[in-house]
Amino acid sequence: MKKPVPVSSANRLINHGPVILVTSQYNDARNIVTLAWNTPVSHSPMLVAIAIAKNHYSNGLVTKSGEFVINVPNVDLLKQVQYCGSVSGRDEDKWKKSGLTAEPAQKVKPPLIRECIAHLECKVVKTTPSGDHSLFIGQVLAASAEEGLFDEILNTDNPRAKTLHHLGGDFYTVPGKKIQP
Amino acid sequence: MKKPVPVSSANRLINHGPVILVTSQYNDARNIVTLAWNTPVSHSPMLVAIAIAKNHYSNGLVTKSGEFVINVPNVDLLKQVQYCGSVSGRDEDKWKKSGLTAEPAQKVKPPLIRECIAHLECKVVKTTPSGDHSLFIGQVLAASAEEGLFDEILNTDNPRAKTLHHLGGDFYTVPGKKIQP
């Protein structure tokens, strides 16, 4: 079960730097892409930035539709995360091959990925070229997280909230214990 | 001891989403600011993006100088990280109060922080407003890491490479074990 997260706290679903699965849709074409390169960029309004390689299929879908969804996978989805970052949606239907399940979003057309633990539904407000990538800045219109995982912060001590953090190649790490100064 | 990291691999010093300490300098004024909001945004050229609140002291220093350094702290610097993200450089000399040590960079004027485990020296190539923050896109001119911590990827299994990942408030987490699909 997913519960709404206030948009004003949505940055805290990705504040610690996890890999995300971005879903996009333009007309009947839709795709999933794994992105390590993402960050919140404003509190008010709540904005997030994602970098997608210029030649990637999702780049065109996000450009044309002006929408995307950030889905936060946990460690149980490691194989799907690696897969969705390794092949092109031009060549394969990643939804079918990954076994991930599309679910309607509230505010945008691209679907959510049911198996992920959190979602940020975004409308593109600015696109800026950045070298071999495009940087899409999206305003968060709605956010949600699996029940019991988010209370002011994402509780990464919960085994369900072990997000994936991409070191490079096929190496990842997951959060250890929460700490405070 | 620090060793050079090829600029073409510099993204892998921050690819997994750690908190960074950004140093900036304009004439005699210099500052340190803690930033969770950062990400690589291009491979070729190697570009990174950092978001700094518009009213923050470091925003003006980076804007005026066109340079910044990303320093990667490890868990041993948790108190300094929290401190440098909690006060303004307009009010306090964070270098003095934190006890962190400035060291000359190779390619830019802002100093490195000796106690950090990795550094990316950056020249601003583009600035774009993003809500209540400015997004500075910097080209990496030089990078380095503590000896023994970087070999193709950052070895977060090494106790010295336990980076900090900001969940919100004063909550952080550190990397657990490296994993592969």
Interface residues (C-beta under 8 A of the other chain):
Chain A: S9 N11 R12 N15 H16 G17 P18 A36 W37 N38 T39 P40 V41 S42 H43 S44 P45 M46 L47 A49 A51 V75 L78 K79 V81 Q82 K126 T128 S130 G131 D132 H133 L135 I137 E152 I153 L154 T156 K162 H165 H166 L167 G168 G169 D170 F171 Y172 T173 V174 P175 G176 K177 K178 I179 Q180 P181
Chain B: S9 N11 R12 N15 H16 G17 P18 A36 W37 N38 T39 P40 V41 S42 H43 S44 P45 M46 L47 A49 A51 V75 L78 K79 V81 Q82 K126 T128 S130 G131 D132 H133 L135 I137 E152 I153 L154 T156 K162 H165 H166 L167 G168 G169 D170 F171 Y172 T173 V174 P175 G176 K177 K178 I179 Q180 P181
